[in-house]
């Protein structure tokens, strides 16, 4: 397990393909919920991944529905406040990037439909927030894996 106490590095991992695990499935057996093993997940380790989006603007709401709200904690020391502190105190990206107003960073495990953290760049800092998928136009800039920062400076 990675130790994120020294901070995080958002690795673009150019030659590494992100493999996704299927969500956990439960079956009812003798009145209890038991997790059903998925053999496809056996060879895919749980990793923390990130996706960076560019804010393109507001759009007319043409859809209605529900969407999964961001979480505050993914476990293993990756909580929204800690990540926002890291994003605002040092350059966590391993590539040349200058955030623009409205850019959106999402962090999650490589599990389909799993919980996620969301940050928006507003007024020259990253804040814990999210864009509505119904009224906001965004486009993907880059994605990768989260690595533990090994800088001890």
C-alpha positions as CSV (number, residue, x, y, z in Angstrom):
1,X,0.0,0.0,0.0
2,X,1.3,3.5,-0.8
3,X,2.1,6.0,1.9
4,X,0.7,9.4,0.9
5,X,1.8,11.2,4.1
6,X,4.6,13.0,2.2
7,X,2.2,14.1,-0.5
8,X,1.0,13.0,-3.9
9,X,2.3,13.0,-7.5
10,X,-0.1,12.9,-10.3
11,X,1.7,10.7,-12.8
12,X,0.7,10.9,-16.4
13,X,2.2,7.3,-16.8
14,X,2.4,7.5,-20.6
15,X,3.3,3.9,-21.2
16,X,1.0,2.4,-18.5
17,X,-2.6,1.5,-19.4
18,X,-5.2,1.9,-16.6
19,X,-7.1,-1.3,-16.1
20,X,-10.5,-1.0,-14.4
21,X,-12.0,-3.4,-11.9
22,X,-15.7,-4.2,-12.0
23,X,-17.8,-3.0,-9.0
24,X,-18.4,-5.3,-6.1
25,X,-21.5,-7.5,-6.5
26,X,-23.4,-9.0,-3.5
27,X,-25.8,-11.9,-3.4
28,X,-28.2,-12.8,-0.7
29,X,-27.5,-16.2,0.8
30,X,-29.3,-17.5,3.9
31,X,-30.5,-14.0,4.7
32,X,-27.0,-12.4,4.5
33,X,-25.3,-10.4,1.8
34,X,-22.2,-12.2,0.6
35,X,-19.8,-10.6,-1.9
36,X,-19.7,-12.6,-5.1
37,X,-16.1,-12.9,-6.4
38,X,-15.4,-11.6,-9.9
39,X,-12.6,-13.6,-11.4
40,X,-11.8,-10.7,-13.9
41,X,-10.9,-8.5,-10.9
42,X,-8.3,-11.0,-9.6
43,X,-5.5,-9.8,-11.8
44,X,-6.2,-6.1,-11.5
45,X,-4.8,-4.4,-8.4
46,X,-6.6,-1.5,-6.9
47,X,-4.9,1.8,-7.9
48,X,-5.8,5.4,-7.4
49,X,-6.3,7.3,-10.7
50,X,-7.0,10.9,-11.7
51,X,-8.6,12.6,-14.6
52,X,-8.1,16.3,-15.4
53,X,-10.8,18.2,-17.3
54,X,-10.9,21.6,-19.0
55,X,-14.0,23.7,-18.3
56,X,-15.5,24.6,-21.7
57,X,-18.5,26.6,-20.4
58,X,-22.1,26.3,-19.3
59,X,-24.7,24.7,-21.5
60,X,-28.5,24.6,-21.6
61,X,-29.9,21.9,-19.4
62,X,-31.2,19.3,-21.8
63,X,-31.1,16.2,-19.5
64,X,-32.5,15.4,-16.1
65,X,-31.6,12.7,-13.8
66,X,-29.3,11.8,-10.8
67,X,-25.6,11.5,-10.7
68,X,-23.2,10.3,-8.1
69,X,-22.0,13.1,-5.9
70,X,-18.3,13.3,-4.9
71,X,-17.1,11.7,-1.7
72,X,-14.7,13.2,0.9
73,X,-12.5,10.3,1.6
74,X,-11.2,7.4,-0.5
75,X,-9.2,5.8,2.3
76,X,-5.4,5.3,2.7
77,X,-4.9,9.0,3.6
78,X,-6.5,10.2,0.4
79,X,-9.2,12.6,1.6
80,X,-10.4,15.8,-0.1
81,X,-8.8,18.2,2.4
82,X,-5.4,16.6,2.2
83,X,-5.4,16.5,-1.6
84,X,-6.5,20.2,-1.8
85,X,-3.7,21.1,0.6
86,X,-1.2,19.3,-1.6
87,X,-2.6,20.8,-4.9
88,X,-2.4,24.3,-3.5
89,X,1.1,24.0,-1.9
90,X,3.1,22.4,-4.7
91,X,3.0,21.3,-8.3
92,X,1.7,17.7,-8.0
93,X,1.6,17.1,-11.8
94,X,4.5,15.4,-13.5
95,X,3.9,17.3,-16.8
96,X,3.9,21.0,-17.7
97,X,0.4,22.3,-16.7
98,X,-0.9,25.6,-15.6
99,X,-4.5,25.4,-14.2
100,X,-7.2,27.6,-15.7
101,X,-10.3,28.9,-14.1
102,X,-12.9,26.1,-13.9
103,X,-10.5,23.2,-14.6
104,X,-11.8,20.0,-12.8
105,X,-9.6,17.3,-11.3
106,X,-11.3,14.0,-10.3
107,X,-9.6,11.3,-8.2
108,X,-10.9,7.8,-7.7
109,X,-9.9,4.1,-7.5
110,X,-9.8,2.1,-10.8
111,X,-13.2,0.6,-10.0
112,X,-16.1,1.3,-12.3
113,X,-18.8,3.4,-10.7
114,X,-16.7,3.8,-7.6
115,X,-16.6,6.9,-5.3
116,X,-14.5,9.9,-6.3
117,X,-13.1,13.2,-5.1
118,X,-13.6,16.3,-7.2
119,X,-11.7,19.6,-7.2
120,X,-12.3,22.8,-9.3
121,X,-9.7,25.5,-9.9
122,X,-11.3,28.8,-8.8
123,X,-9.8,32.2,-8.0
124,X,-6.2,30.8,-8.3
125,X,-6.7,27.8,-6.0
126,X,-8.0,24.3,-6.0
127,X,-11.2,23.9,-4.0
128,X,-13.3,20.9,-3.1
129,X,-16.2,21.2,-5.6
130,X,-17.7,19.6,-8.7
131,X,-19.4,20.6,-11.9
132,X,-22.9,19.5,-12.7
133,X,-22.8,17.0,-15.6
134,X,-26.2,18.4,-16.8
135,X,-25.2,22.1,-17.1
136,X,-21.5,22.1,-17.7
137,X,-19.4,21.3,-20.8
138,X,-16.0,19.8,-20.0
139,X,-13.3,18.0,-22.0
140,X,-10.6,15.6,-20.9
141,X,-7.1,17.0,-20.8
142,X,-5.1,14.1,-19.3
143,X,-5.3,11.1,-17.0
144,X,-3.0,8.9,-15.0
145,X,-2.2,7.3,-11.7
146,X,-1.6,8.7,-8.3
147,X,1.8,7.9,-6.8
148,X,3.2,8.6,-3.4
149,X,5.5,11.6,-3.3
150,X,9.0,10.4,-2.4
151,X,10.4,14.0,-2.0
152,X,11.5,14.4,1.6
153,X,12.4,18.1,1.2
